[in-house]
């Protein structure tokens, strides 16, 4: 498993319309790919994935507002729509249409950004975007959610984050994906500052936001075979709303797959010809 605790190289800053400063890092050459991280961590969590992709692509990695070294802005707005406008701001800096990879809540943000007027992505690749997840959460997930809120209210951020990671990394069988991580990786995620609870309360998307998403944007929905039934139902909901989307299952993967298996995850983001060339090396 790749480590994510190394500091990222210094990148550039991008100012949004409400004054938030987003930190950006660009590496590699080729067709552009933008990585959108989920809730609970900043861009450094996807640094190993960015490095793997940079062998064949120009990769843009950024901290969403409130995470890493990005600021909240004057509005302090953490809604999906606000994050989507930030992503549109990032896309506008590129000189070619980009493939956008959104992991978890980053997938919801990617969908909303593609549906907004502005820069149209070349394609979306979404790994377990939790669309409508609140509708069918399990008793265990609901208990984790309530524990997160309770520990947050008691000003115990580490315990609140543990409850969050247990909730989002539940597997179809056995221990959670978080419990599978080495202790050092667990500590990195538990120590990551950011607007965890505010984002967790921001919702899991609405169908209205996706009505403007046309068939000209290719959409691939990825879900791990080891993930919960809820994760599979979320991807099924999205495919029902986006009939042009393709849905694929990633063998033996759970929700933390982009973190724990960056080299393998990078292959799912490459076109077939690029995959063949990379695997040959």
C-alpha positions as semicolon CSV with decimal commas, in nm:
position;residue;x (nm);y (nm);z (nm)
1;X;0,000;0,000;0,000
2;X;0,129;0,345;-0,090
3;X;0,202;0,599;0,178
4;X;0,044;0,942;0,167
5;X;0,222;1,118;0,453
6;X;0,491;1,290;0,244
7;X;0,440;1,662;0,187
8;X;0,331;1,759;-0,162
9;X;0,560;1,972;-0,377
10;X;0,477;2,343;-0,380
11;X;0,220;2,426;-0,648
12;X;0,018;2,732;-0,741
13;X;-0,290;2,908;-0,602
14;X;-0,624;2,978;-0,765
15;X;-0,869;3,235;-0,626
16;X;-1,242;3,168;-0,662
17;X;-1,519;3,425;-0,702
18;X;-1,584;3,431;-0,325
19;X;-1,219;3,469;-0,233
20;X;-1,126;3,110;-0,149
21;X;-0,766;3,023;-0,235
22;X;-0,736;2,673;-0,379
23;X;-0,397;2,503;-0,386
24;X;-0,318;2,327;-0,714
25;X;-0,043;2,096;-0,828
26;X;0,022;1,995;-1,190
27;X;0,252;1,709;-1,288
28;X;0,320;1,502;-1,598
29;X;0,241;1,565;-1,964
30;X;-0,032;1,457;-2,200
31;X;-0,411;1,467;-2,194
32;X;-0,531;1,639;-1,874
33;X;-0,685;1,453;-1,580
34;X;-0,825;1,637;-1,277
35;X;-0,847;1,445;-0,948
36;X;-1,122;1,542;-0,701
37;X;-1,074;1,397;-0,353
38;X;-1,351;1,290;-0,121
39;X;-1,449;1,407;0,226
40;X;-1,213;1,334;0,513
41;X;-0,881;1,416;0,349
42;X;-0,704;1,664;0,125
43;X;-0,531;1,616;-0,207
44;X;-0,227;1,445;-0,056
45;X;-0,434;1,129;-0,012
46;X;-0,447;1,101;-0,393
47;X;-0,080;1,191;-0,446
48;X;0,025;0,827;-0,518
49;X;-0,256;0,800;-0,775
50;X;-0,146;1,130;-0,932
51;X;0,211;1,003;-0,961
52;X;0,095;0,682;-1,130
53;X;-0,120;0,874;-1,380
54;X;0,152;1,130;-1,452
55;X;0,342;0,869;-1,655
56;X;0,086;0,911;-1,932
57;X;-0,115;1,225;-1,847
58;X;-0,094;1,582;-1,727
59;X;-0,250;1,551;-1,383
60;X;-0,405;1,836;-1,187
61;X;-0,448;1,771;-0,818
62;X;-0,610;2,027;-0,589
63;X;-0,722;2,070;-0,229
64;X;-1,094;2,139;-0,217
65;X;-1,190;2,443;-0,010
66;X;-1,129;2,392;0,360
67;X;-0,896;2,094;0,306
68;X;-0,517;2,084;0,295
69;X;-0,388;2,435;0,234
70;X;-0,701;2,566;0,057
71;X;-0,906;2,829;0,239
72;X;-1,284;2,846;0,289
73;X;-1,351;3,182;0,125
74;X;-1,577;3,462;0,244
75;X;-1,899;3,267;0,197
76;X;-1,774;2,963;0,393
77;X;-2,010;2,768;0,169
78;X;-1,946;2,392;0,166
79;X;-2,244;2,281;-0,045
80;X;-2,200;2,045;-0,338
81;X;-2,297;2,329;-0,573
82;X;-2,023;2,555;-0,431
83;X;-1,762;2,280;-0,461
84;X;-1,881;2,224;-0,819
85;X;-1,827;2,592;-0,901
86;X;-1,477;2,560;-0,758
87;X;-1,413;2,264;-0,985
88;X;-1,539;2,467;-1,280
89;X;-1,284;2,733;-1,182
90;X;-1,011;2,468;-1,187
91;X;-1,122;2,330;-1,525
92;X;-1,118;2,679;-1,675
93;X;-0,740;2,695;-1,624
94;X;-0,680;2,408;-1,868
95;X;-0,623;2,446;-2,242
96;X;-0,795;2,117;-2,331
97;X;-1,102;1,924;-2,210
98;X;-1,009;1,709;-1,910
99;X;-1,109;1,373;-1,778
100;X;-1,231;1,427;-1,423
101;X;-1,188;1,153;-1,165
102;X;-1,414;1,197;-0,864
103;X;-1,380;0,968;-0,565
104;X;-1,668;0,940;-0,315
105;X;-1,812;1,290;-0,253
106;X;-1,564;1,410;-0,515
107;X;-1,778;1,212;-0,760
108;X;-2,091;1,404;-0,659
109;X;-1,901;1,731;-0,704
110;X;-1,775;1,619;-1,046
111;X;-2,129;1,541;-1,161
112;X;-2,263;1,879;-1,048
113;X;-1,972;2,061;-1,212
114;X;-2,031;1,882;-1,543
115;X;-2,400;1,978;-1,527
116;X;-2,322;2,346;-1,469
117;X;-2,269;2,593;-1,749
118;X;-1,902;2,648;-1,810
119;X;-1,612;2,424;-1,909
120;X;-1,737;2,082;-2,018
121;X;-1,518;1,787;-1,913
122;X;-1,411;1,533;-2,173
123;X;-1,526;1,250;-1,948
124;X;-1,615;1,166;-1,589
125;X;-1,481;0,860;-1,407
126;X;-1,658;0,825;-1,074
127;X;-1,552;0,582;-0,804
128;X;-1,840;0,508;-0,567
129;X;-2,007;0,848;-0,575
130;X;-2,259;0,812;-0,286
131;X;-2,557;0,945;-0,480
132;X;-2,866;0,910;-0,259
133;X;-2,674;0,706;-0,002
134;X;-2,874;0,857;0,283
135;X;-3,186;0,679;0,152
136;X;-3,065;0,327;0,221
137;X;-2,799;0,349;0,492
138;X;-2,770;0,044;0,717
139;X;-2,819;0,048;1,096
140;X;-2,441;0,025;1,135
141;X;-2,380;0,322;0,907
142;X;-2,648;0,527;1,086
143;X;-2,485;0,446;1,420
144;X;-2,148;0,561;1,285
145;X;-2,304;0,883;1,156
146;X;-2,464;0,962;1,493
147;X;-2,137;0,878;1,669
148;X;-1,954;1,120;1,438
149;X;-2,197;1,399;1,530
150;X;-2,179;1,316;1,901
151;X;-1,798;1,309;1,916
152;X;-1,784;1,629;1,715
153;X;-2,019;1,796;1,963
154;X;-1,793;1,679;2,246
155;X;-1,492;1,832;2,067
156;X;-1,329;1,495;2,008
157;X;-1,229;1,536;1,641
158;X;-1,019;1,220;1,617
159;X;-1,304;1,003;1,743
160;X;-1,545;1,184;1,512
161;X;-1,317;1,108;1,216
162;X;-1,285;0,744;1,315
163;X;-1,665;0,711;1,318
164;X;-1,678;0,877;0,974
165;X;-1,416;0,646;0,824
166;X;-1,585;0,341;0,971
167;X;-1,911;0,459;0,810
168;X;-1,777;0,520;0,460
169;X;-1,540;0,222;0,446
170;X;-1,784;-0,051;0,546
171;X;-1,745;-0,365;0,337
172;X;-1,992;-0,627;0,225
173;X;-1,824;-0,874;0,463
174;X;-1,567;-0,857;0,739
175;X;-1,396;-0,557;0,900
176;X;-1,422;-0,211;0,752
177;X;-1,168;-0,093;0,498
178;X;-1,040;0,153;0,756
179;X;-0,963;-0,133;0,996
180;X;-0,763;-0,301;0,718
181;X;-0,529;-0,001;0,694
182;X;-0,192;-0,006;0,875
183;X;-0,191;0,202;1,197
184;X;0,023;0,472;1,035
185;X;-0,230;0,518;0,754
186;X;-0,516;0,528;1,002
187;X;-0,337;0,802;1,200
188;X;-0,286;1,008;0,885
189;X;-0,658;1,008;0,815
190;X;-0,755;1,067;1,177
191;X;-0,521;1,366;1,202
192;X;-0,634;1,532;0,876
193;X;-0,800;1,867;0,959
194;X;-1,090;1,991;0,752
195;X;-1,467;2,060;0,749
196;X;-1,561;1,695;0,796
197;X;-1,900;1,727;0,964
198;X;-2,016;2,022;0,753
199;X;-1,949;1,822;0,437
200;X;-2,107;1,507;0,578
201;X;-2,423;1,711;0,639
202;X;-2,421;1,867;0,290
203;X;-2,629;1,585;0,138
204;X;-2,572;1,317;-0,121
205;X;-2,695;1,487;-0,436
206;X;-3,028;1,540;-0,613
207;X;-3,159;1,430;-0,949
208;X;-3,244;1,792;-1,036
209;X;-2,877;1,882;-1,042
210;X;-2,808;1,618;-1,307
211;X;-3,082;1,703;-1,556
212;X;-2,853;1,940;-1,746
213;X;-2,583;1,674;-1,790
214;X;-2,593;1,580;-2,156
215;X;-2,484;1,263;-2,330
216;X;-2,183;1,444;-2,478
217;X;-1,998;1,385;-2,149
218;X;-1,885;1,024;-2,119
219;X;-1,951;0,886;-1,771
220;X;-1,798;0,570;-1,621
221;X;-1,929;0,450;-1,286
222;X;-1,689;0,229;-1,091
223;X;-1,785;0,029;-0,782
224;X;-1,582;-0,226;-0,586
225;X;-1,709;-0,582;-0,556
226;X;-1,614;-0,586;-0,185
227;X;-1,817;-0,271;-0,111
228;X;-2,159;-0,265;0,051
229;X;-2,492;-0,314;-0,124
230;X;-2,555;0,058;-0,067
231;X;-2,253;0,150;-0,282
232;X;-2,390;-0,066;-0,564
233;X;-2,737;0,085;-0,533
234;X;-2,589;0,434;-0,557
235;X;-2,421;0,350;-0,887
236;X;-2,743;0,189;-1,012
237;X;-2,934;0,510;-0,931
238;X;-2,684;0,715;-1,126
239;X;-2,699;0,482;-1,424
240;X;-3,080;0,505;-1,422
241;X;-3,055;0,886;-1,435
242;X;-2,769;0,881;-1,687
243;X;-2,858;0,603;-1,934
244;X;-2,552;0,679;-2,144
245;X;-2,322;0,599;-1,850
246;X;-2,134;0,271;-1,825
247;X;-2,106;0,087;-1,494
248;X;-1,817;-0,145;-1,410
249;X;-1,720;-0,351;-1,108
250;X;-1,365;-0,341;-0,974
251;X;-1,267;-0,689;-0,848
252;X;-1,194;-0,725;-0,475
253;X;-1,203;-0,345;-0,425
254;X;-1,371;-0,150;-0,146
255;X;-1,435;0,222;-0,097
256;X;-1,071;0,300;-0,013
257;X;-0,939;0,149;-0,337
258;X;-0,804;0,479;-0,483
259;X;-0,596;0,522;-0,165
260;X;-0,481;0,166;-0,113
261;X;-0,424;0,058;-0,476
262;X;-0,323;0,371;-0,672
263;X;-0,136;0,184;-0,948
264;X;-0,436;-0,038;-1,020
265;X;-0,678;0,253;-0,994
266;X;-0,473;0,449;-1,248
267;X;-0,531;0,173;-1,504
268;X;-0,908;0,224;-1,479
269;X;-0,856;0,589;-1,571
270;X;-0,663;0,519;-1,888
271;X;-0,810;0,453;-2,231
272;X;-0,764;0,095;-2,357
273;X;-0,467;0,184;-2,579
274;X;-0,297;0,368;-2,293
275;X;-0,356;0,075;-2,059
276;X;-0,194;-0,167;-2,302
277;X;0,110;0,055;-2,349
278;X;0,154;0,106;-1,972
279;X;0,110;-0,262;-1,888
280;X;0,368;-0,353;-2,154
281;X;0,626;-0,156;-1,958
